[in-house]
């Protein structure tokens, strides 16, 4: 069993590809970003690559980026924004889940006037 409290994970930026306006709390991630948080992936989570909470103030973005070897899902927990997947853009709000295929550029921008919070789950392809 693996239990981790989100309140114990410090919020940090991942400026190298996501810019400085999104704060990440990485439960685990199987790359250098995970190492930045000192979190290791549980052995039992074989196909998952990452699991994190993102916090974006109004106007904040995690910038358009791409993952070559991972599919992801954004789940909007709080707030609203615009998500871009490839050439498509859509308005999303709390309760929406967005599938992000591997090798397709994607990103989120908080277009609302309140903080947006997303849950991110990634798996290997």
C-alpha positions, -999 to +999 in steps of 0.1 A: +000+000+000+012+035-008-003+066+009+011+101+005-004+133+017-005+162-008+000+186+021+035+172+027+047+179-009+061+213-015+050+232-046+077+238-072+079+250-108+093+229-136+107+258-156+127+238-181+097+229-203+067+242-184+077+278-176+075+294-141+038+300-137+025+265-128+032+250-094+036+213-093+033+188-064+047+156-078+036+124-059+059+105-082+074+108-116+098+084-133+122+110-148+144+140-137+113+160-127+105+134-101+140+135-088+136+173-082+108+165-058+127+136-041+097+113-049+101+078-061+075+058-080+060+029-060+070-005-074+034-015-076+026+012-102+042-004-132+026+014-161+022+048-145+049+074-153+037+103-132+011+116-108+009+152-098-013+181-088-009+214-107-019+248-093-022+277-117-031+313-108-052+333-133-032+337-165-009+308-155+001+281-180+022+250-182+030+259-218+025+238-248+048+207-246+049+171-258+056+137-242+070+112-267+065+081-245+036+089-221-001+094-223-017+117-198-050+128-184-057+162-169-086+162-144-098+198-136-105+198-098-110+235-094-114+265-116-115+267-154-093+273-184-085+265-220-067+233-229-049+228-262-044+193-276-027+194-310-044+221-330-077+219-310-086+242-281-115+238-257-128+256-226-128+233-196-139+236-160-140+217-127-152+182-133-138+179-168-111+152-178-089+157-208-071+128-226-036+138-238-022+113-263+015+106-266+034+126-292+007+153-294+016+188-281-007+200-253-010+226-226-033+243-202-039+280-195-060+294-166-083+318-183-105+322-152-103+348-125-096+322-097-069+296-091-072+264-111-061+230-098-056+200-120-047+164-112-023+148-137-020+111-143+005+097-168+011+062-182+037+047-206+026+039-241 
